[in-house]
Every structure is written in C-alpha cells, then in structure tokens.
Amino acid sequence: MKKMLAVLMAGVMAVGLMACTTQQSAPAGDSSSGGSDSSAEEPEADAKADDASKESDDTGGSKGTIVFSTKTITNNEFQRVMAEEAQKVVEAAGYNFELILSGDELAVAKQVENIENAINKNVDGLIVAPMDGSAVIPALEKAKTAGIPVIIADAAIDEGHEDLYATYVGSDNYKIGQEAAKQMIDKIGEGEVVMVRGASGAMGGELRAQGFTDGLEGSPVKLVNEQSGEWQSDVAMQVTENMLTANPDTKGIFLCSDGMLSGVISAYQNKGKTGDDVCVISVDGNISALDAIEAGTCYGVVAQYPGVIGQKSAETLLGILSKETDPDTLEKFIDSGYFFMNPDNIEESREIAY
C-alpha cells in the first residue's frame, strides 16, 4: 500500500508539473493563457518609440519649421488674426509654426534681429510682415543667400528689391488711400481735412497716406495738415488735438489704421466736436471701429481681410516648399482686396469685421 501510494503521488506531481509548464509557454495574447501577455510585442514597440524619438529630435515631429515675423499681437487684432490664420494652414500641412514678435509697434531693430535669428536656425520658410520697408532688406538678403523662401505679408518693402521674396500678399494700400479720399469727398463735398499717418517707414501706412493725398487732388476737399500717430492711440490723440487747434475748421480726419481710432475720437470730442461735425474715415476693419460707425463717432472704414492675407501667405509658401509652385512663376503682388464699411452696410460689415 505504501508503495502504491508513493507511485500515485509521484504521478500527480508529474501531471501538475506538465500543466504548469504548458501554461507558461502559451503564446502571448492567446486566450488559453487566461489573459494577454504583451512581452512578445515589446521589441517592436521599442523600435517604434526609438524611431519617433529620432524624428522628434530631427524635426520636432513635423516636416520642418515656418516662421511668421511681425510687430505685436497685443492690442493689434489685425496682426493677431493674420498670424492665427497662417498658423492653421501651416500646422494642417504638418509643419511647425513659430510666431516671432518684436513686442512693440516701433521695435523695428528687434524685428530685423528676429529674422536674422530665424535664418541662423535654418528654418524652412519665412513669412514677414515688415514694420519698416527699408530696414528689413539686409535681413531678407541673408535669407536669399541661405536659400530660405520668403513671403511678404500685409506691407510692402522698398521697390527694387523684388528678388528678395517670392510674392507680397496684402491689400493695395495705395488704392485704399484713394478709396478713403473718394469717400471723404462724397461725404463732406468741400472743406479742410487732416490726416493721421502711421509710423515713419511703414510702407503700408505710407502708401495709404500717398493714395489719400493723391485722391484729393483737384477736388474741393483740401488736406491742410498731417502728422504721425505712430500706430498708437495716445499719440494719435495728441497729434489730432494739435491739428484741430491749428485748423479749427477741419471737417474731416483720415487715419491710417483703426489702432489709432479711439485716440482720434477722443481728440475731436475733447475739442467739443461730434461725429456730425467731423467725418472720420479709418483703415483696417476692426470690430471696435464698426461699433464706432454704429455709434456715429466714425463715418467709415476701408476694411482689409487679415485672415485672407495670413491664409494666402501660408498656402503660397507651402506650395513653394512642396515644389508644387515655382516661385519664378508667381506674380509679385497678390491682392487680398478691401471693403468700405459705412452706416449703410452694417450687417454685411459685421461678417467682415474681426
């Protein structure tokens, strides 16, 4: 009996050992194991992780980097909308988007430095909204030497340097100034007007001012004074008050950007005038400017399309990078258009204002 019991126990132990061995050697993920075991898949997962890490180290997990250089998006809705729309297009195409700001409306030297830093990083493309049409030229020459394609957005650079960029996307600022002059003439008929210019050297503002001046030629409306508001509301208020003091019979004010509008309105109100006394025409199309039109403190705004400028700039640059677009075949200017907002088209203007 003892011998039989020993043999029986030995047999049970052998069967148990075989069962245990069979369970441990079951294929990973096989339902017969009572659960899944991912150990067989780990080498492949590690390889994928290594590849992803390498790609991230090389390109940040993208096709490359596109830099957008402008002045500031603080209290500047135009630049903000333009940059945001460009970013959507760039990131949808698989590129990193880097917005580099100068931090101030007048920090021209900082923009030049920012562009040069981007070139030194060997970015894939540049979208530049120039603060000064002359100051950025040396930096753009460096981009050309480095083989980095450039799109100019919103404001032009000095003539004679068209070889430094693929195309310029923006409104026809000279025509915008002419449109403002036409609307001023239609509204006041005759009399004296003054103009609040943008910052010196900013080609967009310079062209608007020139278009306005030329648009008044030969008409009963006379431009009697003009000063720079430097794109800033407080400066615009001060210079407008000065001009109204020197020219008390002023019937109209043209300013080169909505960013200065609140200052201009405060200035004429401080002089005891109302929107009925002074016809104010601005440029850009900010929602606050449209509110001023509804309130009767501003007559009209020649509105631009910042979103279109940003989107088209990015699309054009991406076409060049993908080699779907030959930059030599591009027109040097792509017109994004404009629209005159006034009390007669408030609802339509609401769809355009930003």
C-alpha positions in Angstrom: 0.0 0.0 0.0 2.8 2.4 0.8 4.5 1.6 -2.5 1.2 2.2 -4.4 0.6 5.5 -2.6 4.1 6.7 -3.4 3.7 5.8 -7.1 0.3 7.6 -7.2 1.7 10.8 -5.6 4.6 10.8 -8.0 2.2 10.6 -10.9 0.1 13.5 -9.6 3.2 15.7 -9.2 4.3 14.9 -12.7 1.0 15.8 -14.2 0.9 19.1 -12.3 4.4 20.0 -13.4 3.5 19.4 -17.1 0.4 21.6 -16.7 2.3 24.4 -15.2 5.0 24.2 -17.9 2.3 24.3 -20.6 0.6 27.4 -19.2 3.8 29.4 -19.0 4.8 28.6 -22.6 1.3 29.6 -24.1 1.6 32.3 -26.9 1.3 35.9 -25.8 -2.3 37.1 -26.1 -3.7 33.6 -26.6 -7.0 33.2 -24.8 -5.9 29.8 -23.4 -3.5 31.7 -21.1 -6.3 33.2 -19.2 -5.2 36.7 -20.2 -2.8 38.6 -22.6 0.9 38.9 -22.3 2.5 41.8 -24.2 6.1 40.8 -23.7 6.3 39.4 -27.3 5.4 42.8 -28.7 7.7 44.9 -26.7 10.8 44.8 -29.0 8.6 46.2 -31.9 7.1 48.9 -29.7 10.6 49.9 -28.5 11.7 50.2 -32.1 8.8 52.5 -33.0 9.5 54.6 -29.9 13.1 55.0 -31.0 12.0 56.0 -34.5 9.6 58.6 -33.1 12.2 59.9 -30.8 14.7 60.3 -33.7 12.0 62.1 -35.8 11.2 64.4 -32.9 14.9 65.2 -32.4 15.4 66.0 -36.1 12.2 67.9 -37.0 10.1 68.3 -33.9 7.8 65.6 -35.3 7.0 67.7 -38.3 8.1 68.4 -41.9 10.0 71.5 -40.7 9.5 75.0 -39.3 7.9 78.1 -40.8 8.4 81.4 -39.0 6.0 84.3 -39.1 7.6 87.6 -38.1 5.6 90.7 -37.2 5.4 93.5 -34.7 2.9 92.6 -32.0 -0.5 91.0 -31.4 -1.1 92.9 -28.2 -3.9 95.3 -28.9 -3.4 94.7 -32.6 -6.2 92.5 -33.8 -5.2 92.7 -37.4 -1.8 91.1 -36.8 -3.4 88.5 -34.4 -5.9 87.4 -37.0 -3.4 87.3 -39.8 -1.0 85.2 -37.7 -3.7 82.8 -36.5 -5.0 82.0 -39.9 -1.4 81.4 -41.2 -0.8 79.1 -38.3 -3.9 77.0 -39.1 -2.7 76.4 -42.6 0.9 75.7 -41.7 0.1 73.2 -38.9 -2.5 71.5 -41.0 0.2 70.8 -43.6 2.4 69.2 -41.0 4.9 72.0 -40.3 5.8 73.7 -37.0 4.6 77.3 -36.8 6.7 79.8 -34.9 5.3 83.3 -34.3 8.1 85.8 -33.6 7.0 89.1 -32.3 9.0 92.3 -31.9 6.9 93.3 -28.9 6.2 96.9 -29.9 4.7 98.8 -32.7 8.0 100.7 -33.3 10.6 98.0 -32.4 12.0 97.8 -36.0 15.5 96.7 -34.9 14.0 93.8 -32.9 12.2 92.5 -36.0 15.4 92.6 -38.0 17.2 90.7 -35.2 14.3 88.1 -35.1 14.5 87.5 -38.8 18.3 87.0 -38.7 18.0 84.6 -35.7 15.4 82.5 -37.7 17.8 82.4 -40.7 20.6 81.2 -38.4 18.4 78.4 -37.2 17.9 77.4 -40.9 14.2 77.4 -40.8 12.3 76.2 -43.9 10.4 79.3 -44.7 9.7 82.9 -43.6 6.5 85.0 -43.7 7.4 88.6 -42.9 5.1 91.4 -42.2 7.6 94.3 -42.4 7.5 97.1 -39.9 9.8 99.1 -42.0 10.1 98.6 -45.7 13.8 99.6 -45.8 15.2 98.3 -42.5 14.3 94.6 -43.2 16.1 94.5 -46.5 19.6 93.4 -45.2 17.9 90.5 -43.3 16.0 89.4 -46.4 19.2 89.4 -48.4 20.6 87.0 -45.8 17.5 84.8 -46.3 18.1 84.8 -50.0 21.7 83.8 -49.6 20.6 81.0 -47.2 18.1 79.7 -49.8 15.1 80.3 -47.4 11.9 81.3 -49.3 10.2 84.5 -48.1 6.6 85.7 -48.4 6.0 89.3 -47.6 2.6 89.9 -45.9 0.5 92.9 -45.2 3.0 95.7 -46.0 5.4 96.0 -48.9 9.2 96.6 -48.8 11.0 99.3 -50.8 10.8 99.0 -54.6 13.7 97.5 -56.4 14.1 94.5 -54.1 11.6 92.1 -55.6 14.2 89.5 -55.9 14.3 89.1 -52.1 10.8 87.5 -51.8 8.6 85.1 -53.8 5.5 87.3 -53.6 3.8 90.0 -51.5 0.3 89.2 -50.2 -1.8 92.1 -49.0 -4.2 94.9 -49.8 -3.4 97.5 -52.4 -2.6 100.2 -49.8 -2.4 103.0 -52.3 -5.9 102.2 -53.6 -7.1 102.0 -50.1 -6.0 105.6 -49.6 -7.6 106.6 -52.8 -10.9 104.9 -51.7 -10.8 106.8 -48.4 -10.3 110.1 -50.4 -13.2 109.3 -52.6 -15.5 108.6 -49.7 -14.4 111.7 -47.9 -15.2 113.9 -50.9 -18.6 112.2 -51.3 -19.4 112.8 -47.7 -18.3 116.4 -47.0 -18.3 117.8 -50.5 -15.7 120.5 -49.7 -13.6 121.9 -46.9 -10.5 121.2 -44.9 -9.3 117.8 -43.7 -6.3 116.5 -41.7 -4.5 113.1 -41.8 -3.1 110.9 -39.0 -0.3 108.9 -40.6 1.2 105.7 -39.3 4.8 105.1 -38.2 7.5 106.5 -40.5 9.0 103.9 -42.8 6.0 101.5 -42.6 5.2 101.1 -46.2 1.5 100.2 -45.7 0.8 103.4 -43.9 3.0 105.4 -46.3 1.1 104.1 -49.3 -2.3 104.8 -47.8 -1.3 108.3 -47.0 0.0 108.9 -50.5 -3.1 107.4 -52.0 -5.3 109.7 -49.9 -3.3 112.8 -50.8 -3.4 112.0 -54.5 -7.1 111.1 -54.3 -7.9 114.6 -53.1 -6.0 116.3 -56.0 -8.3 118.6 -57.9 -11.2 118.3 -55.5 -12.8 120.9 -53.2 -11.5 119.0 -50.3 -8.1 120.2 -49.1 -5.6 118.4 -46.9 -4.3 121.1 -44.6 -2.3 119.2 -42.0 -0.8 115.7 -41.4 1.1 114.2 -38.5 2.2 110.7 -37.5 0.3 108.9 -34.8 2.9 106.1 -34.8 0.1 103.5 -34.8 -0.6 104.3 -31.2 -3.9 105.6 -29.8 -2.4 108.0 -27.2 0.0 109.5 -29.7 -2.8 109.9 -32.3 -5.0 111.7 -29.7 -2.2 114.2 -29.0 -1.4 115.0 -32.7 -5.1 115.2 -33.6 -5.7 117.7 -30.9 -2.7 119.7 -32.1 -4.0 119.7 -35.7 -7.6 120.6 -34.7 -6.2 123.5 -32.7 -4.2 124.7 -35.6 -7.0 124.0 -38.1 -10.3 124.6 -36.2 -12.4 124.5 -39.4 -11.5 120.8 -40.1 -14.4 118.9 -41.4 -12.7 115.5 -41.9 -10.0 113.3 -40.4 -8.4 110.4 -42.2 -6.3 108.0 -40.2 -4.2 105.1 -41.5 -5.3 102.4 -39.0 -8.1 101.5 -36.6 -5.4 101.1 -33.9 -5.4 104.9 -33.6 -9.2 105.4 -33.8 -10.1 105.7 -30.2 -7.4 108.4 -29.8 -8.7 110.4 -32.7 -12.3 110.2 -31.5 -11.3 111.4 -28.0 -9.3 114.2 -29.6 -12.2 115.8 -31.5 -14.6 115.2 -28.6 -12.2 117.0 -26.3 -12.4 119.9 -28.8 -16.2 119.9 -28.3 -16.9 118.4 -31.7 -19.2 115.4 -32.6 -19.4 112.8 -35.3 -21.8 115.2 -37.2 -19.1 117.9 -37.1 -16.2 115.8 -38.3 -16.2 113.0 -40.9 -13.7 110.3 -39.7 -12.5 107.6 -42.1 -10.1 104.9 -41.0 -8.5 101.8 -42.3 -8.5 98.1 -41.3 -11.9 96.8 -40.2 -11.7 96.1 -36.5 -14.9 95.3 -34.7 -14.4 98.2 -32.4 -14.2 100.5 -35.5 -17.5 99.1 -36.7 -19.0 99.8 -33.3 -17.9 103.4 -33.7 -19.6 103.6 -37.0 -22.8 102.4 -35.4 -22.4 104.9 -32.6 -21.9 107.7 -35.1 -18.4 108.6 -33.9 -16.8 107.3 -37.1 -18.2 107.6 -40.6 -16.5 104.7 -42.4 -13.6 102.3 -42.5 -11.8 100.9 -45.6 -11.6 97.3 -44.3 -9.0 94.8 -45.1 -9.0 91.0 -44.9 -6.2 90.0 -42.4 -7.4 86.4 -42.4 -7.1 86.1 -46.1 -3.6 87.6 -46.1 -2.4 85.1 -43.5 -4.0 82.2 -45.2 -2.8 83.0 -48.7 0.7 83.8 -47.4 1.0 80.4 -45.8 -0.6 78.5 -48.7 1.8 80.1 -51.2 4.9 79.4 -49.1 3.8 75.7 -48.6 3.3 75.4 -52.3 6.9 76.5 -52.8 8.3 74.1 -50.2 6.4 71.2 -51.7 7.7 72.2 -55.1 4.1 72.4 -56.4 4.6 76.1 -57.0 7.5 77.5 -59.0 8.3 80.9 -57.3 9.5 82.3 -60.6 6.0 82.0 -62.0 4.3 83.9 -59.1 3.0 87.4 -59.5 5.0 89.7 -57.3 1.7 91.0 -55.7 -1.4 89.1 -54.6 -4.2 91.5 -53.8 -6.3 90.4 -50.8 -8.9 93.1 -51.5 -10.8 95.7 -49.4 -14.4 96.7 -48.5 -15.8 100.1 -47.4 -17.8 99.8 -44.2 -20.3 102.6 -43.5 -23.7 103.1 -41.9 -25.5 101.8 -44.9 -24.0 98.3 -44.8 -23.6 97.5 -41.1 -24.9 93.9 -41.3 -22.6 93.0 -44.2 -19.8 94.7 -42.4 -20.4 92.5 -39.3 -19.5 89.5 -41.4 -16.2 91.0 -42.4 -15.0 92.8 -39.2 -12.6 90.9 -37.0 
